Amino acid sequence: MTPRHAPSTTANFVEEIEVRGHIIDSLILPKILDSISGAGGSFKIKQIAIGQGRNDPSHALLEVGANDEKTLQKILAQIADHGAVPTDARDCVLMAADIVGTFPEDFYSTTNQRTEIRIAGHWLEVAGQEMDCAVVVDMEKRTARCLAMADTKLGDRIVVGHAGVRVFPEERSRGPQTFEFMGSNVSTEKPKAVAIRQIAKQLAENHATGGRTAIVAGPAVIHTGSGEFLEQIIRMGYVDLLLAGNALATHDIEQALFGTSLGVYLDRGIPAESGHAHHLRAINRIRRLGGIRAAVEKGALRSGVMCECVRHGVDYLLAGSIRDDGPLTDVVTDMLQAQQLMREKL
């Protein structure tokens, strides 16, 4: 980038960007301005057109400045994830992967938001949108898709930098937020009943319209005595795929065989004598029977989440961890293989 003087921002390096959509009611514009200021940059709103109604999109044209190019590029990278696109339209930059299973150093890191890249003056939608991946381009087919790091092959054309990339942020939901990272806003004091009703409504609506539902569950479902409720919605047909680990399945089976989870009786909340070995005994019994499905078919496993999955044809994938005891024979112990299988099943 060539430095150019910008009296409006008094910065040495300047880029003009624009952002469109529900940038006011979805708080996208404030996030962009905060990102610019927080990174040590400056801005000037050159134009802004605010939609007159709740469903009307807005548009803003901004001049973003910084005292050095490195800072400016850092700012542009941050605000790009909020849909800010330079008005000086450029094609994306591609670099060939030079190491198997490794991206080029300056690869563009994807988000979970819908994304497009610009090739030969045309915008292409990125397929298989997934966060924490790169974008690989097939120049012959003129296609782009998200690529997991481990799947990178020599010569793959990978998008680097943020030029020629535009993101379409999700409009802020009028109801509950459907995706967020765990963080400081997680509180045990939040009203659980409201969240439960909202999730139940989404499950019912998805089921009624022919949608499919994947459940990602950890062992806390069993430890808290909530397994019976997951079993119930499986029996009712609300679950199509279960993604979990060795822990959920092990403690679910432990509860079915011994009435304990981690050696504690769920109905009484007291530890069983020698209960610490129950989970290992559960694993061993299932391994001897040839796996979860075989244990159900032989009548040895008659209840629990995993039993209901087998009985009602609910697909499942159990991914391994370095902490796993056993593990159960159904567990995919190769992490990269488990990731790929999850993508295929989803």
N, C-alpha and C positions, 0 to 999 in steps of 0.2 A: 504494500500500500504506500502511496506517495503522500508525504505530509502536506497538508494544506491548511492555510490560516483560516480560523473561524472566529470572527469577532463576537458572534453571539454566545459562544461558549468559552471563549478565551483559552481554548485548548489547542495543542499542537497537532493532534491527530483527530480527525472527525469522520463520522460515517452517518449518512442519512438512512433512517429505517422507517418502516411503516408497520402498522399492526391493525388487523381487521377482526370483526366479529363482535361478540358480546364482551367487549373489553372493559366496560364500566360495571355492569351488574355482576359479572364473574370475577371482578377485581383483578383482571389481567393487567390493565394499565398501571394501577398502583404497584403491583408486583414488579413490573418492568422498571418503573421510576425508582423504587427502593433498591433494586439490584444495581442500577447505574450508580446511585449515590453511595451505596454500601461498598462498592468496588473502587471508589475514589474517582469516579468519572463525573461528567456534567451533562446536562441535557437542556434542550430548548424545544418546546412544543410549537412546531411551525404551523400545523393545521390540525384541527380536530372537528369531527362531525359526529355528534351524539345522536343515536337513534331516538326517535320520539316516543316509541312504544316499547313495551317490555320485550317483544320479539324482534325489534328492529336492530340490525347490526350497527356498529359504530366504526369509525376509522380515525386513526391518528397518524400524523407524520411528525417524526422527531429527529432532531439533530443530536447525536451522541458524541461526546468528546472526551479525550483523555490526554494526559501530558506525554505519554509514550505509547508506541504501537503495541507493546506487549499487554499493557493494561487495557487498551481499547479492544484488542482481540479477546481478552478474557471476558470483558463486559458483553461483547457481541455473542460469545458462546453461551453465556448465562441467559441472556434475554431471548436467544433463539428458541430456547425450550418453552418460552411463553408465546411463541408465534411471531416474534419480531423478525422481519425480513429486510435486508438492505434494499433500497430502491434501485441501486446500481446492480441490476440482475446479472448474475454470473452463473456459469455452469459449475457443478460440483467438481471437486478435484479427486482424481482416482490414483491410487498407488497400489502396485502389485505386492501381494504378500510374499515375503522373502524367507519366512520360517514357518514350517508346518505347525498349526495350532496356535499361531501368534498373529496379531494384527500389526500393521504399520504403527509407528510410534504415535502419530497424531491422528489416529482414527476418530471418526465421529461416533460418540457413544449414544446409542438410541434411548429413547424414552418409551413409555407405554402409550404415548399419544400418536394419533394418525400423522404420518410423515410423508413428504414428497421430496424428490431430488430432481435437479434440473440437468438434463443431458441434451446437448445440441439444441438448446433453446426451448426444449419441451419439458414439462413437469411430469414425472412418473411417480405413481404411488408405490410406496414400499410395502411389499407383501409380507405376511407373517409377522405383523408388528409385535415386538417384544422388547422390553427394556433390558439394558445392560448387554447389548449386542453391538455389532457393527452392521453397516449396509454393504452388501456385495452386489456388484452390477455385472450383468451379462450384456456386453455391448452388441453382440450379434442379435440377440432376441429383444434387446431394448427393455430389459426387466430389471427390477431391483428387489431385494428381499433382505430381511434381517438374518444375520449369521452369528451363531454362537462361536466364541473364541476357539473352543476345542475342535470345531468342524472346519477350521480354516485350512485350505490347501495351497500349495505353492502356486503363485501366479494369480490367485483370486484378486479381482479388481475391487479394492476397498475404498470407500469414501473417507477422505481425510479432511479435517477442518470443518467449518460451518458454512462455507460459501456454497451456494446452490442447494441448500437444505432448508426446508420450511416445515414447521410443525403446526398442527391445528389443535390447540388446547381444548380440552373438554369444557363445554359450558358448565358453569356451576349449577349443580342440581337444585331444583326448586324444593326438593325433599332432602333426604339424608344423603351424605356423601358416601359414594359406593367404593371408593378406593383411597386409602391413605396409609402412610407409613406409621408404624408404632413410634411414639416419641414422647415428648414432655406433655402432650395433650391427653395421653392415656391416663385415666383416673378411675379408681375403684368406686368413686362417688357418682359416676355418671348414671343416669336412670336406665337400668338394663331393660326394664319392661318395654320402654319405647323402642329401643333397638330391636328387641326380640319381635315385637309386633311388625316392625318394618321389614325385617328379614322374612318373617312368615308370609307376609303379603307378597313379597317378591317371589318366594318359592311357589306360592299358589298361582300367581299370575304366569310365571314361567311354565309351570306344569300345564295349566289350562290352555296355553297357546302353543303347546307342542314343543316348547324349548327343552333343553337338556341342562342338568345341574351337576356340577362337580363340587364335591366337598373336600376341603383340605383340613385334616384334623390331626391333632396331637394327642398325647396320652392324657392330658388334663381332662379330656372328655370322659375318660374312664375313671380317673382318680376322683373326680367330683361327683360321681354317680350319675352322670348325664348319658351314659351309654344307652340306657333303655329308651331315651327319647330319639337318639340317632337311629336305633333299631326300628323304632316305630315309623319314622318318616321313610326309612328304606322299605319297609313292608307296604307302605301306602303308595310307593312308586315315585317319590319325590327326589330320589338320588339315582344318578346314572353312572357316576364315576367317583371312586374314593381314592384320594391321594394321601398317603400317610407314610409312616416309617415303621421300623421294627417295634418301637415302643408301644404305639397304640395297639397294634395287633397282639403283641405279647401280653400286655396287661388286660386286654379284652378277653383273651383266651384264658389267662390266669383267673380272671373273675368268673368265667363260665365253668372252669374246672374245679376251682378251689374256693370261690366266693370272696377272694381277696384281690386287691390291686396293690402291688409293691408290698405284699405281705400283710396288708391291713384289711380287715373285714369292712366292706363298704356299708353294710347294714348296721354295724355297731360302732365303727370307728376305732376299734381296738386291734392291736397287732396279734396275728396268729402265732402260735408256738412254732418256731422254725419257719415262719412265714417268709423270711427273707429269701428262702430258696424256692418259693413257689413259682416265680417267674421263670427260673431256669428249668424247673421240672416241667412247666407248661411247654416251653420250647422243645425240650427233649422228647416229650410225648408226641408232639406234632411232627417232629422230624422222624420219629420211629414209624409213624403212620403214613409218611410220604407226603406231607404237606397239608395245608389248610383244607383244600377242597376234598382230598382223600379222607381227612378226619371227619368232615361233615357227611360224606357219602357212606362212611363206615359206621356212622352213628355215635362216634366218640365225642364229637363236638356238636352239642345240641342247642346252644344259645349263644348270644353275643352279636356284636356288630359284624364280625367277619363271617359268622355262620349265616346271618341274614343276607349278606352280600352274595354268598354262594347260592343260597336257596332261591333268591329272587333275581339272579342273573345280573347283579350289579358288578361292573368291571372294577378292578382295583389295582393299584400299583403301590408296593411298599419299597421305599428307597432306604438304603443302608446308611449307617453312620459308624465312625471309628469307635464309638462307645457301645455298640451293640453287643449284647451277649448272644451267643448262639451263632448266627441269628436264625430266625425261622427260615425254612427252605424256600419260602415264597419271596424272600427279600432279595432285591437286586443290589448286590454289594458293590458293583462298579458304578461310581457316582456319575460318570459321563454317560454310561449306558442308561442309567435311570433318568437322567435329564432328557435324553433323546426319546426314550419311551414315553415320558410325560408329555412331551411336545406332540408326539404322534397320537396319543390317546386324546389329548385336548383338541 
